[in-house]
Amino acid sequence: MRNNIFIAIIINVFITLTEVIIGFFIGSLALISDAVHNFFDVGTLGLTWWGEKIKKKSPNKQKTYGYKRAEIIIALFNSLVLLAVVIFIFIEAMGRLFNPAEITGYSMIIMAFIALVGNGIATYLLEKDSHKNLNLKSAWLHSLQDALFSLGVVAGAIIIRYTGWFILDPILSIFLSLYIFKEVYNIIRQTVNILMESIPEDVDFQEVKNTLINFGEVKNANDMHIWQTDSNSRFLSVHLEIENLDNEKRNELLCSIQKKLDEEFKINHSTIQMISASEQEKLKFNCNHCN
């Protein structure tokens, strides 16, 4: 996984250096500007690589969850940077709709083709692991955005060469920006939800509660919270009112509930408090935060 990220970094370093050299050689400010953009991509990929490394560090007394949330923080940062780039390109493209600029010479097209091949390879490498977590997905989106815009430059330049439709360039940029914006928005929404400790999107709160109550020994479930620290770690805490059971039966019930939660909802870390009605009455137990 991290080897693919490292290869993608090397590819982007090569593209950046090539654009700088050719940009200075032909006097193209556009190429040098794109080189700066690719330099930032190297930075975001470096953050992704570091995030995948640091999240594996063991928990300690100060960070009892470990560093798993590094994935989410880096994914949010990368997505916000990409969002800024996409918005800038969209605004520029909207302006060029009314004042289309002529596509520059063949040197630009050749450079765009080199970038397309390089970013295409990087995107392919990163796509293999992009479904594993949001950090890797944000890195894949950065690479995909570069590849799509390079493709747009090459394809647009060829079509414009034979048709003279210079307006095609901003139109392609607008459509590509909207597509990337949609994907980036989804990542930002997911990362914010995780940082806010919201319920995972594919988990229904009431369904989980009903599943717990459907255990014959469980009379009620309250003070239930479901959240996640990263893409793969899900947590649940709940207060269960149960029938009067001895310790052996309680332990059997606890194991059955935890197994059910893991199998049906992928909740792999649960903290369950059990108390019977008679114990509540005897101890005068009161749930102040029930839901």
PAKOLFI-540922 format. One record per residue (C-alpha): x, y, z; residue number from 1. Coordinates in steps of 0.5 Angstrom, whole numbers, plus 500, padded with zeros to 3 digits. Layout:
% residues N
@X: X, Y: Y, Z: Z, n: NUM .
...
This chain:
% residues 291
@X: 500, Y: 500, Z: 500, n: 1 .
@X: 505, Y: 505, Z: 502, n: 2 .
@X: 510, Y: 503, Z: 496, n: 3 .
@X: 504, Y: 505, Z: 491, n: 4 .
@X: 504, Y: 512, Z: 495, n: 5 .
@X: 512, Y: 512, Z: 495, n: 6 .
@X: 512, Y: 511, Z: 487, n: 7 .
@X: 506, Y: 516, Z: 486, n: 8 .
@X: 510, Y: 521, Z: 490, n: 9 .
@X: 516, Y: 520, Z: 485, n: 10 .
@X: 512, Y: 520, Z: 479, n: 11 .
@X: 509, Y: 527, Z: 481, n: 12 .
@X: 517, Y: 529, Z: 483, n: 13 .
@X: 519, Y: 527, Z: 476, n: 14 .
@X: 513, Y: 531, Z: 473, n: 15 .
@X: 514, Y: 537, Z: 477, n: 16 .
@X: 521, Y: 538, Z: 475, n: 17 .
@X: 520, Y: 536, Z: 468, n: 18 .
@X: 515, Y: 542, Z: 467, n: 19 .
@X: 519, Y: 547, Z: 471, n: 20 .
@X: 525, Y: 545, Z: 466, n: 21 .
@X: 521, Y: 546, Z: 460, n: 22 .
@X: 517, Y: 552, Z: 462, n: 23 .
@X: 523, Y: 556, Z: 463, n: 24 .
@X: 526, Y: 553, Z: 456, n: 25 .
@X: 520, Y: 555, Z: 452, n: 26 .
@X: 518, Y: 561, Z: 457, n: 27 .
@X: 511, Y: 558, Z: 459, n: 28 .
@X: 508, Y: 561, Z: 466, n: 29 .
@X: 502, Y: 556, Z: 465, n: 30 .
@X: 507, Y: 550, Z: 465, n: 31 .
@X: 511, Y: 553, Z: 471, n: 32 .
@X: 504, Y: 555, Z: 475, n: 33 .
@X: 502, Y: 547, Z: 474, n: 34 .
@X: 509, Y: 545, Z: 476, n: 35 .
@X: 507, Y: 549, Z: 483, n: 36 .
@X: 501, Y: 545, Z: 483, n: 37 .
@X: 504, Y: 538, Z: 482, n: 38 .
@X: 509, Y: 540, Z: 488, n: 39 .
@X: 503, Y: 541, Z: 492, n: 40 .
@X: 501, Y: 534, Z: 490, n: 41 .
@X: 507, Y: 531, Z: 492, n: 42 .
@X: 506, Y: 535, Z: 499, n: 43 .
@X: 499, Y: 532, Z: 500, n: 44 .
@X: 502, Y: 525, Z: 498, n: 45 .
@X: 507, Y: 525, Z: 503, n: 46 .
@X: 502, Y: 527, Z: 508, n: 47 .
@X: 498, Y: 521, Z: 506, n: 48 .
@X: 504, Y: 516, Z: 506, n: 49 .
@X: 506, Y: 519, Z: 513, n: 50 .
@X: 499, Y: 518, Z: 516, n: 51 .
@X: 499, Y: 511, Z: 514, n: 52 .
@X: 505, Y: 510, Z: 518, n: 53 .
@X: 503, Y: 514, Z: 524, n: 54 .
@X: 496, Y: 511, Z: 525, n: 55 .
@X: 499, Y: 504, Z: 526, n: 56 .
@X: 503, Y: 507, Z: 533, n: 57 .
@X: 500, Y: 504, Z: 539, n: 58 .
@X: 496, Y: 507, Z: 544, n: 59 .
@X: 499, Y: 510, Z: 550, n: 60 .
@X: 496, Y: 514, Z: 556, n: 61 .
@X: 495, Y: 520, Z: 553, n: 62 .
@X: 492, Y: 518, Z: 546, n: 63 .
@X: 488, Y: 512, Z: 548, n: 64 .
@X: 485, Y: 511, Z: 541, n: 65 .
@X: 492, Y: 511, Z: 538, n: 66 .
@X: 493, Y: 515, Z: 532, n: 67 .
@X: 488, Y: 512, Z: 528, n: 68 .
@X: 484, Y: 519, Z: 527, n: 69 .
@X: 491, Y: 522, Z: 523, n: 70 .
@X: 488, Y: 518, Z: 517, n: 71 .
@X: 481, Y: 523, Z: 518, n: 72 .
@X: 485, Y: 529, Z: 519, n: 73 .
@X: 490, Y: 528, Z: 513, n: 74 .
@X: 484, Y: 526, Z: 509, n: 75 .
@X: 480, Y: 533, Z: 511, n: 76 .
@X: 486, Y: 537, Z: 510, n: 77 .
@X: 488, Y: 534, Z: 503, n: 78 .
@X: 480, Y: 535, Z: 501, n: 79 .
@X: 480, Y: 542, Z: 503, n: 80 .
@X: 486, Y: 543, Z: 499, n: 81 .
@X: 484, Y: 540, Z: 493, n: 82 .
@X: 477, Y: 543, Z: 494, n: 83 .
@X: 481, Y: 550, Z: 493, n: 84 .
@X: 484, Y: 548, Z: 487, n: 85 .
@X: 478, Y: 546, Z: 484, n: 86 .
@X: 474, Y: 552, Z: 485, n: 87 .
@X: 480, Y: 556, Z: 483, n: 88 .
@X: 480, Y: 552, Z: 476, n: 89 .
@X: 472, Y: 553, Z: 476, n: 90 .
@X: 472, Y: 560, Z: 477, n: 91 .
@X: 478, Y: 561, Z: 471, n: 92 .
@X: 474, Y: 556, Z: 466, n: 93 .
@X: 467, Y: 561, Z: 467, n: 94 .
@X: 471, Y: 567, Z: 466, n: 95 .
@X: 474, Y: 564, Z: 459, n: 96 .
@X: 467, Y: 562, Z: 457, n: 97 .
@X: 466, Y: 569, Z: 455, n: 98 .
@X: 473, Y: 570, Z: 453, n: 99 .
@X: 476, Y: 563, Z: 450, n: 100 .
@X: 484, Y: 563, Z: 450, n: 101 .
@X: 487, Y: 560, Z: 444, n: 102 .
@X: 491, Y: 553, Z: 446, n: 103 .
@X: 498, Y: 554, Z: 446, n: 104 .
@X: 503, Y: 550, Z: 442, n: 105 .
@X: 505, Y: 543, Z: 441, n: 106 .
@X: 510, Y: 544, Z: 447, n: 107 .
@X: 504, Y: 545, Z: 452, n: 108 .
@X: 500, Y: 539, Z: 449, n: 109 .
@X: 507, Y: 534, Z: 449, n: 110 .
@X: 508, Y: 536, Z: 457, n: 111 .
@X: 500, Y: 535, Z: 458, n: 112 .
@X: 501, Y: 528, Z: 455, n: 113 .
@X: 507, Y: 526, Z: 459, n: 114 .
@X: 503, Y: 529, Z: 465, n: 115 .
@X: 497, Y: 525, Z: 463, n: 116 .
@X: 501, Y: 518, Z: 463, n: 117 .
@X: 505, Y: 520, Z: 469, n: 118 .
@X: 498, Y: 521, Z: 473, n: 119 .
@X: 495, Y: 516, Z: 470, n: 120 .
@X: 500, Y: 511, Z: 473, n: 121 .
@X: 500, Y: 514, Z: 479, n: 122 .
@X: 492, Y: 514, Z: 479, n: 123 .
@X: 492, Y: 507, Z: 478, n: 124 .
@X: 497, Y: 505, Z: 483, n: 125 .
@X: 493, Y: 509, Z: 488, n: 126 .
@X: 486, Y: 506, Z: 486, n: 127 .
@X: 488, Y: 499, Z: 488, n: 128 .
@X: 487, Y: 502, Z: 496, n: 129 .
@X: 483, Y: 508, Z: 495, n: 130 .
@X: 477, Y: 504, Z: 498, n: 131 .
@X: 480, Y: 502, Z: 504, n: 132 .
@X: 480, Y: 509, Z: 508, n: 133 .
@X: 479, Y: 516, Z: 507, n: 134 .
@X: 486, Y: 518, Z: 507, n: 135 .
@X: 488, Y: 514, Z: 501, n: 136 .
@X: 481, Y: 516, Z: 497, n: 137 .
@X: 483, Y: 523, Z: 498, n: 138 .
@X: 490, Y: 522, Z: 495, n: 139 .
@X: 487, Y: 518, Z: 489, n: 140 .
@X: 482, Y: 524, Z: 488, n: 141 .
@X: 488, Y: 529, Z: 488, n: 142 .
@X: 492, Y: 524, Z: 483, n: 143 .
@X: 485, Y: 523, Z: 479, n: 144 .
@X: 484, Y: 530, Z: 478, n: 145 .
@X: 491, Y: 531, Z: 475, n: 146 .
@X: 490, Y: 526, Z: 470, n: 147 .
@X: 483, Y: 528, Z: 468, n: 148 .
@X: 485, Y: 535, Z: 467, n: 149 .
@X: 491, Y: 533, Z: 463, n: 150 .
@X: 487, Y: 528, Z: 459, n: 151 .
@X: 482, Y: 534, Z: 458, n: 152 .
@X: 488, Y: 539, Z: 455, n: 153 .
@X: 490, Y: 533, Z: 451, n: 154 .
@X: 483, Y: 531, Z: 448, n: 155 .
@X: 481, Y: 539, Z: 448, n: 156 .
@X: 487, Y: 541, Z: 444, n: 157 .
@X: 487, Y: 536, Z: 439, n: 158 .
@X: 479, Y: 537, Z: 437, n: 159 .
@X: 481, Y: 545, Z: 437, n: 160 .
@X: 486, Y: 544, Z: 433, n: 161 .
@X: 481, Y: 541, Z: 427, n: 162 .
@X: 475, Y: 545, Z: 429, n: 163 .
@X: 477, Y: 552, Z: 432, n: 164 .
@X: 472, Y: 551, Z: 438, n: 165 .
@X: 477, Y: 554, Z: 443, n: 166 .
@X: 471, Y: 555, Z: 448, n: 167 .
@X: 471, Y: 547, Z: 449, n: 168 .
@X: 477, Y: 548, Z: 453, n: 169 .
@X: 473, Y: 552, Z: 459, n: 170 .
@X: 467, Y: 547, Z: 458, n: 171 .
@X: 471, Y: 541, Z: 459, n: 172 .
@X: 474, Y: 544, Z: 465, n: 173 .
@X: 468, Y: 546, Z: 468, n: 174 .
@X: 465, Y: 539, Z: 467, n: 175 .
@X: 471, Y: 536, Z: 470, n: 176 .
@X: 471, Y: 541, Z: 476, n: 177 .
@X: 464, Y: 539, Z: 478, n: 178 .
@X: 465, Y: 532, Z: 478, n: 179 .
@X: 471, Y: 532, Z: 482, n: 180 .
@X: 467, Y: 537, Z: 487, n: 181 .
@X: 462, Y: 532, Z: 488, n: 182 .
@X: 467, Y: 527, Z: 490, n: 183 .
@X: 471, Y: 532, Z: 494, n: 184 .
@X: 465, Y: 534, Z: 498, n: 185 .
@X: 463, Y: 527, Z: 500, n: 186 .
@X: 470, Y: 526, Z: 503, n: 187 .
@X: 469, Y: 532, Z: 507, n: 188 .
@X: 462, Y: 530, Z: 509, n: 189 .
@X: 465, Y: 523, Z: 511, n: 190 .
@X: 471, Y: 526, Z: 515, n: 191 .
@X: 467, Y: 532, Z: 519, n: 192 .
@X: 462, Y: 526, Z: 521, n: 193 .
@X: 467, Y: 522, Z: 524, n: 194 .
@X: 470, Y: 528, Z: 527, n: 195 .
@X: 464, Y: 530, Z: 530, n: 196 .
@X: 463, Y: 522, Z: 532, n: 197 .
@X: 456, Y: 522, Z: 528, n: 198 .
@X: 453, Y: 515, Z: 527, n: 199 .
@X: 457, Y: 511, Z: 521, n: 200 .
@X: 453, Y: 513, Z: 515, n: 201 .
@X: 451, Y: 505, Z: 513, n: 202 .
@X: 449, Y: 504, Z: 520, n: 203 .
@X: 441, Y: 505, Z: 522, n: 204 .
@X: 441, Y: 507, Z: 530, n: 205 .
@X: 434, Y: 505, Z: 531, n: 206 .
@X: 436, Y: 498, Z: 527, n: 207 .
@X: 441, Y: 497, Z: 532, n: 208 .
@X: 437, Y: 498, Z: 538, n: 209 .
@X: 432, Y: 494, Z: 536, n: 210 .
@X: 437, Y: 488, Z: 535, n: 211 .
@X: 439, Y: 489, Z: 542, n: 212 .
@X: 432, Y: 489, Z: 545, n: 213 .
@X: 430, Y: 483, Z: 540, n: 214 .
@X: 435, Y: 479, Z: 545, n: 215 .
@X: 430, Y: 475, Z: 550, n: 216 .
@X: 434, Y: 477, Z: 556, n: 217 .
@X: 434, Y: 484, Z: 554, n: 218 .
@X: 428, Y: 489, Z: 556, n: 219 .
@X: 430, Y: 496, Z: 554, n: 220 .
@X: 437, Y: 499, Z: 551, n: 221 .
@X: 438, Y: 506, Z: 552, n: 222 .
@X: 444, Y: 511, Z: 553, n: 223 .
@X: 447, Y: 508, Z: 546, n: 224 .
@X: 452, Y: 512, Z: 542, n: 225 .
@X: 455, Y: 509, Z: 536, n: 226 .
@X: 461, Y: 512, Z: 533, n: 227 .
@X: 468, Y: 511, Z: 529, n: 228 .
@X: 475, Y: 514, Z: 530, n: 229 .
@X: 477, Y: 512, Z: 523, n: 230 .
@X: 474, Y: 508, Z: 517, n: 231 .
@X: 475, Y: 501, Z: 520, n: 232 .
@X: 474, Y: 502, Z: 527, n: 233 .
@X: 467, Y: 503, Z: 530, n: 234 .
@X: 465, Y: 503, Z: 537, n: 235 .
@X: 458, Y: 503, Z: 541, n: 236 .
@X: 457, Y: 504, Z: 548, n: 237 .
@X: 450, Y: 502, Z: 551, n: 238 .
@X: 446, Y: 501, Z: 558, n: 239 .
@X: 442, Y: 495, Z: 558, n: 240 .
@X: 436, Y: 493, Z: 562, n: 241 .
@X: 436, Y: 486, Z: 563, n: 242 .
@X: 432, Y: 480, Z: 566, n: 243 .
@X: 435, Y: 477, Z: 573, n: 244 .
@X: 441, Y: 473, Z: 570, n: 245 .
@X: 447, Y: 470, Z: 574, n: 246 .
@X: 454, Y: 471, Z: 572, n: 247 .
@X: 455, Y: 466, Z: 567, n: 248 .
@X: 448, Y: 467, Z: 563, n: 249 .
@X: 450, Y: 475, Z: 563, n: 250 .
@X: 457, Y: 473, Z: 560, n: 251 .
@X: 454, Y: 469, Z: 555, n: 252 .
@X: 449, Y: 474, Z: 553, n: 253 .
@X: 455, Y: 479, Z: 553, n: 254 .
@X: 459, Y: 475, Z: 548, n: 255 .
@X: 452, Y: 474, Z: 544, n: 256 .
@X: 451, Y: 481, Z: 543, n: 257 .
@X: 458, Y: 483, Z: 541, n: 258 .
@X: 458, Y: 478, Z: 536, n: 259 .
@X: 452, Y: 480, Z: 533, n: 260 .
@X: 454, Y: 487, Z: 533, n: 261 .
@X: 460, Y: 485, Z: 529, n: 262 .
@X: 457, Y: 481, Z: 524, n: 263 .
@X: 451, Y: 485, Z: 522, n: 264 .
@X: 454, Y: 492, Z: 523, n: 265 .
@X: 461, Y: 492, Z: 523, n: 266 .
@X: 462, Y: 495, Z: 530, n: 267 .
@X: 468, Y: 492, Z: 533, n: 268 .
@X: 469, Y: 495, Z: 540, n: 269 .
@X: 463, Y: 495, Z: 544, n: 270 .
@X: 462, Y: 497, Z: 552, n: 271 .
@X: 456, Y: 494, Z: 555, n: 272 .
@X: 453, Y: 496, Z: 561, n: 273 .
@X: 448, Y: 491, Z: 564, n: 274 .
@X: 443, Y: 492, Z: 570, n: 275 .
@X: 437, Y: 488, Z: 572, n: 276 .
@X: 430, Y: 492, Z: 574, n: 277 .
@X: 431, Y: 489, Z: 581, n: 278 .
@X: 438, Y: 492, Z: 581, n: 279 .
@X: 436, Y: 499, Z: 579, n: 280 .
@X: 431, Y: 499, Z: 584, n: 281 .
@X: 436, Y: 497, Z: 590, n: 282 .
@X: 441, Y: 501, Z: 588, n: 283 .
@X: 437, Y: 507, Z: 586, n: 284 .
@X: 440, Y: 507, Z: 579, n: 285 .
@X: 438, Y: 513, Z: 575, n: 286 .
@X: 440, Y: 514, Z: 568, n: 287 .
@X: 441, Y: 522, Z: 567, n: 288 .
@X: 443, Y: 521, Z: 559, n: 289 .
@X: 438, Y: 516, Z: 556, n: 290 .
@X: 436, Y: 516, Z: 549, n: 291 .
